[in-house]
Amino acid sequence: MHTAFIQFTEVRKKFGSLVVLNGVNLTINKGEITVIIGKSGTGKSVLLKHIVGLVQEDSGQLLIQGEPLNRLPRKKALQFQKSMSYMFQDNALFDFLTVFDNIALPLKETSRISPSILKEKVHTRMSQLSIEGIDHKYPSELSGGMRKRVALARALVTNPEVILFDEPTAGLDPVRKKNVHHMIREYQKKFGFTAVIVSHDIPEIFDLAQHIAFLDEGIIAFEGSKQEIMESDMKSVHGFIRGKDIRNE
Protein backbone atom coordinates (compact mmCIF):
# COMPACT_ATOMS: atom_id res chain seq x y z
CA MET A 1 0.00 0.00 0.00
CA HIS A 2 1.32 3.44 -0.99
CA THR A 3 1.74 6.02 1.76
CA ALA A 4 1.66 9.66 0.63
CA PHE A 5 4.64 11.51 2.08
CA ILE A 6 4.82 14.77 0.12
CA GLN A 7 1.89 16.21 -1.83
CA PHE A 8 1.61 19.23 -4.07
CA THR A 9 -2.00 20.43 -4.34
CA GLU A 10 -2.76 23.06 -6.99
CA VAL A 11 0.64 24.68 -6.36
CA ARG A 12 1.28 27.84 -8.34
CA LYS A 13 4.50 29.82 -8.54
CA LYS A 14 5.64 32.66 -10.73
CA PHE A 15 8.73 34.83 -10.79
CA GLY A 16 7.79 38.28 -11.98
CA SER A 17 5.56 37.72 -15.01
CA LEU A 18 6.97 34.23 -15.67
CA VAL A 19 4.55 31.49 -14.60
CA VAL A 20 6.62 28.44 -13.66
CA LEU A 21 4.12 26.23 -11.83
CA ASN A 22 0.49 26.62 -12.84
CA GLY A 23 -1.48 24.31 -10.58
CA VAL A 24 0.81 21.37 -9.88
CA ASN A 25 -0.72 18.25 -8.33
CA LEU A 26 1.80 15.58 -7.40
CA THR A 27 2.03 12.80 -4.81
CA ILE A 28 5.40 11.46 -3.66
CA ASN A 29 5.00 8.17 -1.84
CA LYS A 30 7.05 7.17 1.17
CA GLY A 31 9.89 4.75 0.45
CA GLU A 32 9.64 5.07 -3.34
CA ILE A 33 11.80 6.57 -6.07
CA THR A 34 9.88 9.31 -7.87
CA VAL A 35 11.45 10.71 -11.04
CA ILE A 36 10.43 14.13 -12.38
CA ILE A 37 11.06 14.71 -16.09
CA GLY A 38 10.36 17.61 -18.42
CA LYS A 39 12.04 20.04 -20.78
CA SER A 40 14.78 22.36 -19.50
CA GLY A 41 13.45 25.45 -17.79
CA THR A 42 10.02 23.99 -16.99
CA GLY A 43 10.38 24.26 -13.21
CA LYS A 44 11.57 20.81 -12.12
CA SER A 45 14.24 22.25 -9.82
CA VAL A 46 11.68 24.77 -8.52
CA LEU A 47 9.59 21.80 -7.33
CA LEU A 48 12.57 20.52 -5.35
CA LYS A 49 13.19 23.98 -3.90
CA HIS A 50 9.61 24.04 -2.62
CA ILE A 51 10.25 20.79 -0.72
CA VAL A 52 13.52 22.10 0.74
CA GLY A 53 11.82 25.33 1.73
CA LEU A 54 13.97 27.61 -0.44
CA VAL A 55 10.86 28.67 -2.39
CA GLN A 56 7.31 29.14 -1.13
CA GLU A 57 4.20 28.62 -3.25
CA ASP A 58 2.14 31.65 -4.32
CA SER A 59 -1.02 29.60 -3.89
CA GLY A 60 -2.04 25.99 -3.36
CA GLN A 61 -0.51 23.78 -0.71
CA LEU A 62 2.53 21.62 -0.12
CA LEU A 63 1.56 18.90 2.34
CA ILE A 64 3.98 16.83 4.42
CA GLN A 65 2.24 13.68 5.63
CA GLY A 66 -1.09 15.46 5.22
CA GLU A 67 -0.13 18.71 6.95
CA PRO A 68 0.63 22.03 5.15
CA LEU A 69 4.38 22.62 5.34
CA ASN A 70 3.98 26.37 5.90
CA ARG A 71 1.70 25.75 8.88
CA LEU A 72 3.75 23.10 10.65
CA PRO A 73 4.78 24.00 14.20
CA ARG A 74 8.37 25.24 14.21
CA LYS A 75 9.68 22.09 15.93
CA LYS A 76 7.97 19.79 13.43
CA ALA A 77 9.12 21.90 10.47
CA LEU A 78 12.72 21.69 11.73
CA GLN A 79 12.40 17.92 12.16
CA PHE A 80 11.27 17.62 8.54
CA GLN A 81 14.17 19.79 7.34
CA LYS A 82 16.60 17.61 9.31
CA SER A 83 15.08 14.45 7.83
CA MET A 84 15.98 15.57 4.31
CA SER A 85 19.17 15.62 2.23
CA TYR A 86 19.88 17.23 -1.13
CA MET A 87 22.34 15.96 -3.75
CA PHE A 88 23.12 18.73 -6.23
CA GLN A 89 23.98 18.15 -9.88
CA ASP A 90 27.51 19.52 -9.39
CA ASN A 91 27.95 17.57 -6.11
CA ALA A 92 28.44 20.90 -4.23
CA LEU A 93 31.49 19.54 -2.42
CA PHE A 94 33.69 22.13 -0.75
CA ASP A 95 37.12 22.12 -2.37
CA PHE A 96 38.79 23.49 0.78
CA LEU A 97 37.48 20.63 2.95
CA THR A 98 38.79 17.07 3.00
CA VAL A 99 36.56 14.17 2.00
CA PHE A 100 36.01 13.36 5.69
CA ASP A 101 35.01 16.94 6.54
CA ASN A 102 32.72 17.21 3.51
CA ILE A 103 30.83 14.08 4.57
CA ALA A 104 30.78 15.11 8.24
CA LEU A 105 29.44 18.60 7.55
CA PRO A 106 25.67 17.82 7.78
CA LEU A 107 26.20 16.02 11.11
CA LYS A 108 28.13 18.98 12.51
CA GLU A 109 25.40 21.37 11.36
CA THR A 110 22.38 19.41 12.63
CA SER A 111 23.50 17.60 15.77
CA ARG A 112 25.84 17.73 18.73
CA ILE A 113 27.70 14.44 18.83
CA SER A 114 31.07 13.43 20.16
CA PRO A 115 34.06 13.31 17.78
CA SER A 116 34.26 9.51 18.18
CA ILE A 117 30.60 8.95 17.16
CA LEU A 118 30.99 11.46 14.31
CA LYS A 119 34.00 9.55 13.03
CA GLU A 120 32.14 6.23 13.31
CA LYS A 121 29.13 7.51 11.37
CA VAL A 122 31.25 9.01 8.59
CA HIS A 123 33.42 5.91 8.25
CA THR A 124 30.34 3.65 8.21
CA ARG A 125 28.94 5.52 5.21
CA MET A 126 32.34 5.62 3.50
CA SER A 127 32.68 1.86 3.94
CA GLN A 128 29.16 1.24 2.60
CA LEU A 129 29.99 3.29 -0.50
CA SER A 130 33.45 1.71 -0.98
CA ILE A 131 35.37 4.96 -0.51
CA GLU A 132 37.43 3.96 2.52
CA GLY A 133 40.88 5.36 3.08
CA ILE A 134 40.46 8.72 1.37
CA ASP A 135 39.63 10.77 4.48
CA HIS A 136 42.40 13.32 3.93
CA LYS A 137 42.06 13.69 0.17
CA TYR A 138 40.39 16.75 -1.36
CA PRO A 139 37.61 16.67 -4.00
CA SER A 140 40.00 17.93 -6.70
CA GLU A 141 42.10 14.78 -6.21
CA LEU A 142 39.17 12.45 -6.98
CA SER A 143 37.60 11.15 -10.18
CA GLY A 144 34.08 12.27 -11.16
CA GLY A 145 32.63 8.95 -10.06
CA MET A 146 34.38 9.09 -6.68
CA ARG A 147 33.12 12.65 -6.10
CA LYS A 148 29.56 11.40 -6.73
CA ARG A 149 30.08 8.71 -4.09
CA VAL A 150 31.39 11.27 -1.60
CA ALA A 151 28.36 13.48 -2.31
CA LEU A 152 26.03 10.51 -1.78
CA ALA A 153 27.83 9.57 1.45
CA ARG A 154 27.28 13.12 2.68
CA ALA A 155 23.61 12.93 1.70
CA LEU A 156 23.22 9.62 3.58
CA VAL A 157 25.24 10.41 6.71
CA THR A 158 22.27 11.85 8.66
CA ASN A 159 20.05 8.82 7.90
CA PRO A 160 17.58 10.97 5.94
CA GLU A 161 13.99 10.01 5.27
CA VAL A 162 14.07 11.73 1.90
CA ILE A 163 16.86 12.59 -0.54
CA LEU A 164 16.34 15.06 -3.38
CA PHE A 165 18.56 14.53 -6.42
CA ASP A 166 18.85 17.42 -8.89
CA GLU A 167 20.34 16.03 -12.12
CA PRO A 168 22.70 13.66 -10.26
CA THR A 169 24.43 12.47 -13.45
CA ALA A 170 24.96 15.87 -15.10
CA GLY A 171 28.28 15.97 -16.93
CA LEU A 172 28.99 12.25 -16.71
CA ASP A 173 29.61 9.86 -19.61
CA PRO A 174 27.08 7.04 -20.27
CA VAL A 175 29.03 4.43 -18.29
CA ARG A 176 29.33 6.65 -15.20
CA LYS A 177 25.66 7.67 -15.53
CA LYS A 178 24.70 4.02 -15.40
CA ASN A 179 26.93 3.55 -12.34
CA VAL A 180 25.28 6.46 -10.51
CA HIS A 181 21.80 5.12 -11.33
CA HIS A 182 22.82 1.71 -10.01
CA MET A 183 24.29 3.30 -6.89
CA ILE A 184 21.09 5.26 -6.13
CA ARG A 185 18.89 2.19 -6.69
CA GLU A 186 21.14 -0.04 -4.58
CA TYR A 187 21.29 2.32 -1.61
CA GLN A 188 17.63 3.28 -1.79
CA LYS A 189 16.79 -0.42 -1.46
CA LYS A 190 19.31 -0.79 1.35
CA PHE A 191 18.28 2.25 3.41
CA GLY A 192 14.65 2.69 2.33
CA PHE A 193 14.73 6.46 1.93
CA THR A 194 12.23 8.31 -0.23
CA ALA A 195 13.98 9.61 -3.36
CA VAL A 196 12.90 12.42 -5.66
CA ILE A 197 15.06 12.68 -8.78
CA VAL A 198 15.02 15.42 -11.41
CA SER A 199 16.58 13.96 -14.53
CA HIS A 200 17.02 14.24 -18.30
CA ASP A 201 18.41 10.69 -18.62
CA ILE A 202 15.55 9.32 -20.70
CA PRO A 203 14.71 6.46 -21.00
CA GLU A 204 17.53 5.09 -18.78
CA ILE A 205 16.19 6.75 -15.62
CA PHE A 206 12.87 4.90 -16.04
CA ASP A 207 14.55 1.65 -14.93
CA LEU A 208 15.22 3.33 -11.59
CA ALA A 209 11.78 4.87 -11.08
CA GLN A 210 8.79 3.43 -9.29
CA HIS A 211 6.82 6.57 -10.09
CA ILE A 212 7.32 9.03 -12.99
CA ALA A 213 5.92 12.55 -13.24
CA PHE A 214 6.09 14.62 -16.44
CA LEU A 215 6.10 18.38 -15.83
CA ASP A 216 4.88 20.28 -18.89
CA GLU A 217 3.47 23.78 -19.33
CA GLY A 218 3.48 24.34 -15.57
CA ILE A 219 1.44 21.26 -14.65
CA ILE A 220 2.05 17.57 -14.07
CA ALA A 221 0.74 16.33 -17.41
CA PHE A 222 1.37 12.65 -16.64
CA GLU A 223 1.99 10.42 -13.62
CA GLY A 224 2.54 6.68 -13.71
CA SER A 225 4.91 3.74 -14.01
CA LYS A 226 7.60 3.06 -16.61
CA GLN A 227 5.25 0.82 -18.55
CA GLU A 228 2.47 3.39 -18.47
CA ILE A 229 4.64 6.24 -19.72
CA MET A 230 6.20 4.14 -22.48
CA GLU A 231 2.72 3.10 -23.63
CA SER A 232 1.16 6.56 -23.24
CA ASP A 233 -0.61 7.96 -26.31
CA MET A 234 -0.39 11.58 -25.06
CA LYS A 235 1.31 13.56 -27.80
CA SER A 236 3.37 15.69 -25.42
CA VAL A 237 4.63 12.64 -23.50
CA HIS A 238 5.20 10.60 -26.62
CA GLY A 239 7.15 13.44 -28.23
CA PHE A 240 9.23 14.31 -25.18
CA ILE A 241 10.51 10.83 -24.38
CA ARG A 242 11.50 10.40 -28.02
CA GLY A 243 13.48 13.60 -27.98
CA LYS A 244 11.24 16.07 -29.77
CA ASP A 245 8.22 18.24 -29.18
CA ILE A 246 5.54 17.28 -31.71
CA ARG A 247 2.76 19.58 -30.52
CA ASN A 248 3.65 22.22 -33.09
CA GLU A 249 3.84 19.86 -36.04
N, C-alpha and C positions, 0 to 999 in steps of 0.2 A: 504494500500500500504506500502511495506517495504521500509525503508530508511536506506541505508548503512551508518554506523557510523565509523566502524573500518574495514579495509581490509588488509589482508596479500596477497601479490602478488608475487609468486615465491620466497618466503623468504627462504634463506639458512643460516644455522649457524652451525659451528663446533667448538669444543674446542680441540685444538691440532689435533690429527688424528681422533677424534671421531666426526662423522657427526650426529648431533642431528636433525636438520631440513633440509630437502633435496628438497626444492621447495614447500613450504606450500602455498596453496591458501585457504583463508577462509574469509567469510564475516560475520560480526557481526552487526546485524540490531539494529537501535535505538529503545529503549523502549522494547526490548525483553530479555528473559532469554536464553542465549546460554550456553549449557553444552558441555565441552570438555572431552572426555573419551579416554582411551588407557591404555596399560600396564604400569607398573611402569618403570620409567627411559626412557620413550619415548620422553620426551621433553615438556610435557604439561605445567609445571611450567615455562619453558623457554619461551613459547608463552606469558604467562602473563608478564614475565619480559621484553619482548620486548615492550609491551603496556605501562608499567610503565616507561620505559626508562632506566632500569638497565642493559639491554643488547641491543646491536645494531646488526642488521643483517649484514652478510658478503656480501650478494647480495640480489637482489629483493627489494621490497618496502613495507613499512608499511604506509598505507594511513589513515589519519584522516579526515573524511568528504571530501574525494577526493584529499587531499593534502598530499604529503610525509611528515611524521613526522619529519625526519631529515633535512627538508628544510623549516620548518615553521619559520616565523619571531620569534625572541626571545619572544616577548610579547605574541604572539598567542600560542607558545609552553608552556609558563608558565601558560596561562589560561587553556590549556588542562590538564596540570598536576594538577592544582588546582581543576579541575572539576571531579577528579577521587579519589576514595578511594580503599583501599586494605584490605581485611579481611583474615588474615593468618590462617593456619590450627591450630596453637597453641595459637590463639587469640592475641599473642604478646602484652599482657597487661603488664604494668610496675608494678612490685610488690611493689616498693617503693612509688608509687603514689596512692592516693585514687581513688575511682570510679569516683568521680566528675572530678578530675584532669586528669585521663586517657581519659575520654570522651571529655574534653575541649581542650586537647592537639592539635588536628589538627586546631582548630580555633585560638589558640594562635600562631601557627606556620605560618598560611597563611593569617591572617588578623589582623588589629588593631581595636578592638572594645572595648567598655567600659565594665567594670566588670559587670554592671547590665544587659547589652544585652547578654554578654557571659553566665551569670547565667540563663537567660531566655531561651536561645537556648538549653543549656545542659538539663535543667529541662523539656523542651518541649519534647525532644527526650526520656528522661528517662520515662516520663509519657506515651508516645506513646508505649513504649516497656514494660510497667508495671514493672519498676524497681525503682519506687519512694522510697525516704526515706533511700537510702543506700549511700548517698553522701560521708560519712566519713569512709565507710568500705574500706578494701583493698582486692584485688583479691583473696588472699589466704583464706579469710573468706567466700568466695562465693562457691556455688555449680558449677559444670561444665556447667549446663544449664544457670545459671545466668551469668557466665563469658562470654558465647557466646552472651547473650543479651547486655552486656556491650560493647563487641567488635563491635556488630552491631550498637549500639547507637553511638559509636565513628566513625564508618564508615559513618553513616548517618548525623552526626552533621553539616557537611559543605554543605548539600544539593547537593550531587554529581550527576553528569550526568551518571556516570558509576561506578559500584562497581565490583571489581575483587575478587572472592572467591577461595582461594587455599585450597582444601580439608576442607571445613568448618565443617564437622562432624567427622573429624579424632579423634579417641579415645573415641567416644561416643557409648553408648549401642543403640540397635535398636529403643527403645522408644524415647530417646533424639534425635537420628538422625531424626526421623520423625518430632519431634517438631521443629528442626532447619529448615528442608525443608519447613514446614508449615509457619514458621516465615519469611523466605526469600520470599516465594510466596506472603504472605499477604502484606508485606511491599513494595515489588516491584509493586504490583497492586496499593497500596496506594500512593506511591511517584513517580512511573513511571520511575525509573532509568533503565539504561541498565545494565544487569548483565551478567558476564562471570564467569562460575563456572567450576573449575577442580574437578572432582569427580570420586571415585571408587564405589559409592553406586548404583550398577546396579542390578535390573532394577528400583529401587525406585526413583532415580533421574530423570527418564524419565517423571514422572508425573509432575515434576516442569518445564521441558524444553519446550520451543517453537521451539528451534532449537538445533540439536545435531550434533556434529562433532567428528568423530573417527580418532584419530591420530595414524598412524601405519607405521612403517618403514620410519619415517621422513616426511611423507606426510599426508594430510587429505584424507584418503581412502574413507570416506563416510560423506555426509552431508544430513540432512533431519529431518523429524518429528519423534515423538515416533512411530507412526504407520508404517512409512516407514522403520525405523531401525529394528523394530520387525518382519517385513515381508521381510527383505532383504535376498537375496539368496547368498550374498557374503560370501565365506567360512571364511574369516578372521573376518568379523563382526559377523557372525553366531556363530563362535567358541568363540569369546571374550565375548559376552554378556551371553553366557552359561557357562562361567568360565573355558574354556580351549582353547588352541591354536591347531587347527586341521590341520594346513597347513603342518605339518611334518608327518602326519599319512599316 
